Amino acid sequence: MIYRTLFVRYSTFYGTDRGLKKLKYNKLQEWVGDRLKNFEFVRIHGPTAEEVIKDVDLSNKTCLITGANSGIGLEVTRCLNAHDCKLLMACRNSYEASVVAKNVCEKKENIKLYELNLASLASVKKCSDMILKNEKKLDIVILNAATFGLPWTLTEDGLETTFQVNYLAQFFLIMTLEGILAPDARVVFTGAESHRNIKWPIEKILSPTLEDISLPREQYTSIKAYNISKLCCLLAMHYLGYRWLNTNISVLTAHPGTFIKTRLSRNWWVYEMLYTAMLPFSKNVKQGASTVIYSAISPELEGLSAIYLKDCRRCNESSMARDTQLSFKLQDLTRDVIRDRVLGFDYSIVKPEVIQKDIGKEPVEETFASHYTG
């Protein structure tokens, strides 16, 4: 009944015109939120980021986080700052980042702002150069920035925007900063369960092309592009796990949760409506940030790498996402794409034949989540 009423209200506000007016939409969101408060009893419960990070001292740690000024990234930033972590906020919108630093974070002296436009590899290189100049080490890197729901567009580098922003540019960032990663650093990708929706035929797995990951207009949907980008992040995680096999550097991917209401859905009203309607059945932002925080700081994960987590637990990713051959094929492609667009940048790819063991297979049975009773 509430969804029928919601549709009527939506029609009253907007009719069938897609040229939505922001003010009216905000009023509609407020109305929906008020009506859905009665359904709080069905909300998914779980630990919050604050509960995960409780009693952890991060005073000697430096964390770089992309997309730090909104949604999951903002909550992660707030919690890490409250526990004395030095934070490097890498954001496209410097003004919004400064507002967060001023009004949300308690310990402003522990924050540095870096401008980072992921739709420009030149901007990524400029940002990394500044970080390399100013910072001695990075203990934690959280690659959290993402976009979703865009119409088909190309970046200044000639690549599909979702692919570049969500995967390629952030992978480029971590490769440029590899030299200042602490000996026991943790790198965390923010992932998505929807990566499972991508199923390629064997010929694509054996020989992926740029058009398979940076979609041309005729193949593009925003959902497909988003899911491919998150699949690429998981494949990159496995590659980096092998690359750093003989070190104590860990790389993990954390799924915050499904239908968490953040600004990620802001680009298309359909998803804004869907995410708003799902509010009582999904995690809130504080709960969603918990797995990202857990992956970044939990001592329970020491010695583990190349693992995928959701709800603060180890989870098996899709078979495609853990395909070793595909992860190295993607690396060949990724390196070529970056090398063609960034003058003077290159890196050697660790070859599969030097791998001595499979990593990330150790069980994680006794974890924070397994004891959570909140």
Buried (B, 14 or more C-beta within 10 A) or exposed (E): EEEEEBEEBBEEBBEEEEEBEEEEBEEBBEBBEEBBEEEEEEBBEBBBBBBBBEEBEBEEBBBBBBBBBBBBBBBBBBBBBBBBBBBBBBBBBBEBBBEBBEEBBEBEEBBBBBBBBBBBBEBBBBBBEBBEEEBEEBBBBBBBBBBBBBEBEBBEBEBBBBBBBBBBBBBBBBBBBBEBBBEEBBBBBBBBBBBBBBEBEEEBBEEBEBEBBBBEEEEBEBBBBBBBBBBBBBBBBBBBBBBBBEEEBBBBBBBBBBBBBBBBBBBBBEBBBEBBBBBBEBBBBBBBBBBBBBBBBBEBBEEBBBBBBBBBBBBEBBEBBBBBEBBBBBBEBBBEBBEEBBEEBEBEEBEEEEEEEEBBEEEBEEBBBEEBEE
